Amino acid sequence: NMDIVGGATASLCEVCRDTVRTDEAGFRVNMLFDHVSPDISVESPYTHDCLRVRIKHARPLFVRIPSWVAPEALTIDGMPDTAIVSGDHLVITNPPSNQWINIRFPLTRRTITLAHRTRDIRVDLRGDEVVAMDGFGADLTYFDPINET
């Protein structure tokens, strides 16, 4: 099925499949979504006060950190200094089992511009969450319009 519904559905399936992965190296939190499985629970910083991860079995934990998060802005509640930032991942080689690991960072506010075929569209973000977007006077838009100031 080549309509937009089929493509969007396939993309959402891939997101669900790759939100959290478990492999021989450990647990990999790739996306900042709520997730629960028999081995790991993740609470999103968008739906909770911080990113929280709880693993059931002691294995290394790799958390992908978005490019808009400055490594020096990361704090980890109650974790020893064994957590390091390596590339775009926070790596905790020996995380505690059955305890929440609270990873804190600001959801940075910024504006990006999307280049559409006929015009540029400004998008205000909080982290990766869209909070406002150019609506060009259209009715019934999904996002609040960006305030003209």
N, C-alpha and C positions, 0 to 999 in steps of 0.2 A: 504494500500500500504506500503510495508515494505522496499522499497529501500531508499537510502539516501535522495532523493528529498522529499519524504513524511515526513520523520522525520525532515529534516531541515525546511520544510514549517511549520509543526506543531510547532516547536520550535520558529520560527519567529512570528507566530500568538500569542503565549503565551507572548513573549517579548512585542509585540504591546499592548496586553491586559493589561499588568501589568506595562507599562512605567509610567503612572500616574493613580492613583486610587482616587476616591472620595467616602467617606463613612460617616457615622454619626459623626465620630471623626474629619473629615476635609479632606484636600487635602494631598495626599501622592505621592511625586515624588520619584519613586523607581529607575529610570535609567536616566542617563545623556544624554538623546536624545532630539532633537527638538520635540515639541508636541504642538498642538493647538486644543482646544475644546471650546465650548461655555462658559465654566467656568474658564479655566486656560490656560495660554500660558507658554511654557518653551523653552528657548534657551540654547542649549548645550554649554559647555565650549570648545568643540572640533570644533564647527563651529562659535563661537563668542569669544569675549575676556574674558568672564566669564560665569558662570551659572547664567541665569536670569529667574526669575519667576514673572508672573503677574496673580493675581487672580481677578475674577470679583466680588465675594461676600466674605465679611469678614468671614472667618472661619479659624481655626488653620491650619498651614502648617507644614508638616513633610517632610524633604528632607533627603533621605538616603545618607550618606557620605561614600565613599569607604574606605576600610581599609588602603589604602596607603596615605590617607590625614590625617595629624596630626591636631587634633582639634585646637591647638594654631596657625596653619597656616591659619585658616578660618577668613575672614573678610567679613562684610556685610555692603555695602554702605548705609548710611542714616538710618540704623535701630537702634532703641533704644536698650537698654540692655535687652530686653525681649526675645531675642533669646538665647537658651541654647543648648548645645550638650548633648543628653541623649542616651547613648549606641552608636549605629551607625547612629543616626539621629540628624539632626539639627531641633530643634522644635521652631517655631515662633507662639506663642499663639494668638497674635493679629496683624496679618499682615495688611498692608494698602490695600484697594481695588483699582483696576485700576491704580496701580503704579508698575513699575518694581522694584523688589528686586534683587540687584546684589550681588551674593555670589562668593567671590573670594578665590581661593586656587591654589597652583602650581600643574600642571600636572607632577607629579614626574616621573623622568626617572629612570628605573631600568631594570635589566635583570633577567628573570626567566628561568628555565630549565624544559622542558616537557619531561617526560620519555615515549618514544615510545617503541614498542615491541623490536626493534633491535638497537636503539641508542637514546641518549639524544639529544634534539633539543633546542638550546638556542634561546630565543626570547627577543628582546629589545622592551621595552614598554615606552610610554609617557602617563602617566595615565593608562587607560585600552586599549589604541590604540597601535596596533602593528606597529612599525616603521621599524623593520628589523628582519630577522630570518635566522638561518642556512639554506643554500640551498644545501649544499653538492655537489656543482658543477652542479646542474641541470639547464637546459635551461628553459626559460619562467616561472620563479617563480613569484608568486603574490606579494611577499614582497622583498624589497632590501635585499641582503645578509648582514650578520653581517660582519663588517670589521675585518679581522684578524690583530691584532696588538700585 
